[in-house]
Amino acid sequence: MNLTIDQIPEDLWVFGYGSLLWRPGFSFVEKHPARITGLHRSLCVYSFVHRGTPEKPGLVLGLDRGGACRGIAFRVPAADRPATIAYLREREQATAVYLEVLRNVTLLGKPERRIDALTYVVDRGHPQYAGKLSLDQRLHLIRQGHGRSGANPDYVLSTVAELERLGCRDAELHALAERLRGAGHTSPLPSGSGTEGSGAGGNFA
């Protein structure tokens, strides 16, 4: 019998590349800087719920084809696997714009390790897939966006702040952040971090 992704009786790794970097929202026992290849971080998803509405959409991140992406991998105990996946589905899949897949991820460090991690990849066939927009188009959507989780500029600036803590520069996001800061937006404090279990072995730096 083939088990579904939430039925596999093993610890779960989750790859975060956007808001999961600074607001995972689930408990974990370990976290590592990580890299995924063959996909890159991009503001390519119209947001109708969390950072915008259908009438005034915002713009949020997805993993799109090509390149590579730095992020964080979180390890969740097997006992918490079903509940964590249920939480992520409710959060990430409000409009089913992502494909929920297990992808090979490299945990950075000495030595490097390879694991399979739950990853949310944009569905290019979904109506909310924005594709490649110009800088001005993205700025317009971000500035107007406000949804269930707050203002769209806060989302972008919080993600950039966390990437900087990782020692990672994302040219697209940093260019947008500079324009947003120039308009008077400041980086908000992250709201509601996940909790790392006692005795965690994460070597996040």
SVG drawing of the C-alpha trace seen along z (x, -y; Angstrom):
<svg xmlns="http://www.w3.org/2000/svg" viewBox="-13 -58 46 60">
<polyline fill="none" stroke="black" stroke-width="0.4" points="0.0,0.0 1.3,-3.4 1.3,-5.8 0.4,-9.5 2.8,-12.2 1.2,-12.7 1.2,-8.9 4.9,-8.2 6.1,-7.2 9.3,-9.3 10.4,-12.7 9.4,-15.4 11.7,-18.0 10.1,-21.2 11.9,-23.6 11.1,-27.3 12.0,-30.0 9.5,-32.8 7.4,-33.6 8.3,-30.2 11.8,-31.6 10.6,-34.1 7.2,-32.7 7.1,-28.9 4.2,-28.6 4.9,-25.0 7.1,-23.3 10.4,-21.8 13.4,-20.2 16.1,-21.2 16.7,-23.8 19.5,-24.2 20.5,-26.6 19.6,-24.6 19.7,-24.8 17.4,-23.4 18.5,-23.2 16.4,-23.3 14.0,-25.9 14.4,-29.6 12.5,-32.0 10.3,-34.4 7.5,-36.8 5.3,-35.0 2.0,-34.4 -0.9,-36.7 -2.2,-36.8 -6.0,-36.8 -6.1,-35.8 -3.0,-36.4 -1.5,-39.5 -4.3,-40.8 -7.8,-40.2 -9.2,-39.2 -10.1,-42.9 -6.7,-44.2 -4.2,-41.3 -0.9,-41.3 2.2,-39.4 3.9,-36.6 6.7,-34.1 6.7,-30.7 9.4,-28.4 9.6,-28.5 11.6,-26.6 15.4,-26.9 18.3,-28.1 18.7,-27.4 17.3,-28.7 18.8,-29.2 16.4,-28.7 15.9,-26.9 15.0,-23.2 13.1,-22.4 12.9,-18.9 9.6,-17.9 9.3,-14.8 7.3,-11.9 4.6,-12.2 3.9,-15.8 4.0,-15.0 0.3,-14.8 -0.6,-17.9 2.2,-19.9 1.2,-19.0 -2.4,-19.8 -1.3,-23.2 0.8,-23.9 -2.0,-22.9 -4.4,-25.3 -1.9,-28.1 -0.3,-27.6 -3.0,-26.0 -6.0,-28.4 -6.4,-28.6 -4.3,-25.5 -1.8,-27.6 1.2,-25.4 2.1,-21.8 3.0,-20.0 6.0,-17.8 8.9,-16.1 12.2,-17.5 15.8,-16.7 17.4,-19.4 21.0,-20.0 21.6,-20.8 24.5,-23.2 27.4,-22.7 30.5,-20.5 29.7,-17.9 26.7,-18.7 23.8,-16.3 21.0,-15.4 17.4,-15.0 13.9,-15.0 11.8,-17.9 8.2,-18.9 8.3,-21.9 5.6,-24.1 6.3,-24.8 4.1,-27.2 1.6,-25.6 2.3,-27.3 -1.2,-26.3 -3.0,-28.0 -4.8,-31.4 -2.8,-33.0 0.6,-32.3 1.9,-35.7 4.9,-34.7 7.7,-37.3 6.5,-40.8 8.4,-44.1 9.8,-45.8 7.1,-48.5 4.3,-45.9 5.5,-44.1 5.9,-47.3 2.3,-48.3 0.9,-45.0 3.0,-44.9 2.1,-48.5 -1.6,-47.9 -1.7,-44.4 -3.3,-43.8 -5.0,-40.6 -5.7,-38.2 -2.0,-38.1 -1.4,-41.8 0.3,-44.3 2.2,-43.0 5.2,-45.3 5.7,-43.8 5.9,-40.4 8.6,-41.4 10.6,-43.3 10.4,-40.6 11.6,-38.0 14.5,-40.2 15.5,-40.8 15.6,-37.0 17.6,-36.4 20.1,-39.0 20.4,-37.1 21.2,-34.0 23.9,-35.9 21.9,-35.6 21.2,-38.3 18.3,-37.9 18.7,-40.5 14.9,-40.7 13.8,-41.0 16.5,-43.4 15.7,-45.8 12.1,-45.8 13.0,-46.3 15.1,-49.4 12.2,-50.9 9.7,-50.1 12.0,-51.6 12.5,-54.6 8.7,-55.1 8.8,-55.0 8.1,-51.3 10.2,-49.8 10.8,-46.1 8.3,-44.9 9.1,-42.5 8.2,-38.9 4.8,-37.9 4.5,-34.5 7.7,-32.5 7.6,-28.7 9.0,-27.0 12.1,-25.0 12.0,-22.0 14.2,-21.6 17.5,-20.0 17.3,-20.9 20.4,-20.2 19.9,-23.0 23.1,-24.6 21.4,-27.5 23.7,-30.4"/>
</svg>
